[in-house]
Amino acid sequence: MSAVQGVRREQDPEPRAVRVPFSVVDEIARHCADAREPNTVHIEIHLPGRVERDRLRRAFAQALARHPRVLMRERVRGALALRYEWELVEPLGADVVSFPDCAPGALARARQRALSEAPSLLAAPPLRLEVVEEPGRDGCVLLFTVHHTALDGPACLRIAATAAEIYGGRATEPVPTPVRQPAAEARGDGAFPAAARPARVAAGRPADARGNGMLVTELPVPRRESGAPYTVNDQLMVATALTVADWNREQGAPDRPLRITMPVDDRTRGPAMPIGNGTRLVEVGFTAAETTADADMGALLRRTAERTRALKARPRPQLGRGAAMLTAPVLPVAARAVLTRGVRRLAAPWTSTTLLSNIGRIPYPLDFGAAGRAHAVWFSAPAGMPRGLTFTTASTGGRLHLVLRWSRALLGDEDGARLRQLFASRLAATDGEGQ
């Protein structure tokens, strides 16, 4: 098959189909699916102008053909199957682009659909793109909804970048692969404190509703003094830890150690970027003493930088060795699903406190020709319980685009607004610290 590299072809009655076993990440997500909190990633690309409908459809179809690994659907399996499998299909003109009516509130409704309606895994590709316009507002928003069992945000962004290149008629320069410090040179213990049972995000005033809530906001990118021993990602990590600690104190919860999950992505960002779920998850720990109201910001930034460098440099399976054992094909997947869900319930008290996913500076111009270049890009990661709260950040044009996403079983809209205030204050306090 012309577009799928390194994938073993098996005997199949449909000559166009190629089968690929689920990865560990895919299988765990499939086992733990919960219809009450769809496992979606939402991405918004804001353009200053408006796109031509047919031209965008053609560009997106060609982008899918250039990244055929996205053309996957879950293969129907037998009761005793040892694996879930993706069935990769040749492009057959699948159209996942839609144009909702241009009406007031269209963006808010599209956002809500992204949080409540996951694309089907039984159809290829497992994503959709809504082009949202509102009367009286310039430009448009390309709003992607991605089923996180199949794809992550950076992979979808790579597909969007290819579509932009095709639509705008301009190839972009190759994007360098992230460079990590060798493990032998990285210092610090990113898992500290590993044995402690971490704090949970304290409940606020949850709405009587299923699914996730979301708050989208823009903040200044925090400054760093020249030669600072930490990165913007470290500043975001510290702000996240202090925000959750402040919130818990406001709710009367006792001080406890925090653990924050951080995705690490080592993939190339160029046209050959592997498509799928390609990040590995690590956990950054903070003691209760480090996250007090009067925490020493400079010292905390330096310690956090040591921990994150060590974690990024250290090789590790995507979800850890325990997940690899749970997904070993020694039992039928139906039995593994029951086992995995049971382990997840038992391990819930030791699940990390929250997740910070920092996409960083958007590595593509996302230039859609006459419609212009993206001036803002927002992502949000799923916020299912037991975490119930995620922070996702990206930067474009020198501005930080933050999304808070929460489980409506844990927090309400007013709680999200308060968390945003706390995060903005704590992030601003990291400016120029640590020298």
C-alpha positions, 0 to 999 in steps of 0.5 A: 500500500502506497502510503502506510510505511512499516505496517505488516499487511495481513490476509484480508478480504478487503485488499485496501485494508491494513491492520495495526494492533492498538498501542498501549496508550490506545488500548488503555484508553479504549478499556477506560472509555466512559460515555459520560465524559467523552475522551476527546481533544479539542483544537481551535485554530483562529484565522483572521479571514474566512476560507473557501469551502470547497478549497478547504475540503480538497486541501484537507482530503489531500492532507489525509492522503499524505498522512494515511495513518490517520485513516484508521477505524477500529476493526470489528473483533471476535469475542476471544480476540487477543488484540484490538486492531486499527484497520487502515484504509485508503482514502475513499473521499471521506469528508469530515469537514462541516460548516455549521450555520453562521449564527450567534453563539456558534463557537460556544455550541461547537466547543460544547460538541467537542466536549460531549460528542466524540467522533466514532472509532468505527469510521475513518478518520476518528476526527472531525473539523467544523469551520465556525463563523459568527455574524459580526465577527471577522475571520473564522475558527477551524475547530477540530474534535479528535478521539483521543483513543486514536490520536493526540493533539500534536498529531492532529496539528501536524495534519492541520499544518499539511492542510494549510500548506496545501490550501495556501500553496506554500511549503513550510521549512522543516521543523526541528525535533526537540533536543533532550539532555542526555539522561546521564547529564540530567539531575534531579528526581522528577518522581519526588515524592513517589510514595506519597498519596497525592492530593486530589483537586478539591470539589467546588460547586459542580453543575448538575450535568454530565461531561466536561466544562471548559474555559478558554483564555489568553495570557502573556507568556511569562518572561525569563531573565537571560540565562535562567536555569528553567524554561517556560514549561517549568514556569507553567508547571510551578504555576499549575502546582501553586494554583491547585494548592491555593484552590485546595486551601480555599476549599478547606482541604489539608495540604498534601503533596501534589503530582502533576502529569506532563506529556513529553513528545520526542517526535519530529514535527516535520511531514514524517511525524508519526501520527497517533498517540505519540507522547509519553506521560511522566509525573512531576512531584511537589511536597506540601512544603513547596506549595505553601502560600508564601512559597520561595518562587526562585528555589521552586523554579530551580528544583522544578527545572531539575525534575523536569529535565530528569524526567524528559531525559529518562527513557520510559514506556509511554504509560509506564511498565504497569500499563505495558503488563496490563495490555500484554496479549495473554488474555482476550481483550474483553477480559483485559478490559475488566481487569484494567477497569478494576485496577484503575478504580483501585489505583484512583487515589494514587492517580496524579492530581492534575495534568499540564499539557504544554504544547509550547510555541506552535511550530507551524505558520498555519498559513491559509493563504487569503484567509491568513495565518493563525493568530491563536491556537487553543487545545484542551485535554480530556478531564475525566475523573479521578483527576477532573481538571486539566491545564493545556497551553500553547503560544502563538504570536507571543501570547499564551493560550490557556484552556482549563477543562474540568469534569462537571462532576467536580467543578462548576463554571464559577470554579473554573473562573476562580482557577483561571484567576489563581493561575494568572496570578501565580504565573505572573509571579514567576516572571524574572524569578530564579536568579 
